Amino acid sequence: MGIVKISEQMHEALRNTSGALSRSINAQAEHWLRVGMLAELNPSLSYGEICRKLIESDAASAGEAGAIAPPATGAPVTAFNKVA
């Protein structure tokens, strides 16, 4: 863990967005970092596909490999799509 210096404008955007999405400022920053990193490494993926990869990665890290059920209707994957 370390300290990252960011601009005041970015910090303000983090404060506003984290409040709107019920995340801590640190959690919002980490989310944007993870999404941005995956977007740079996989430029052909859409935002939805990137989010799906993050969800699958988190599930696998928690020992729930294969616990994400593909949505039958093409709807985005959410916590409600998880297989018990």
Secondary structure as UniProt FT lines:
FT   HELIX           8..20
FT   TURN            21..22
FT   HELIX           25..41
FT   TURN            43..44
FT   HELIX           47..61
FT   TURN            62..63
FT   TURN            65..66
FT   TURN            72..73
FT   HELIX           79..81
//
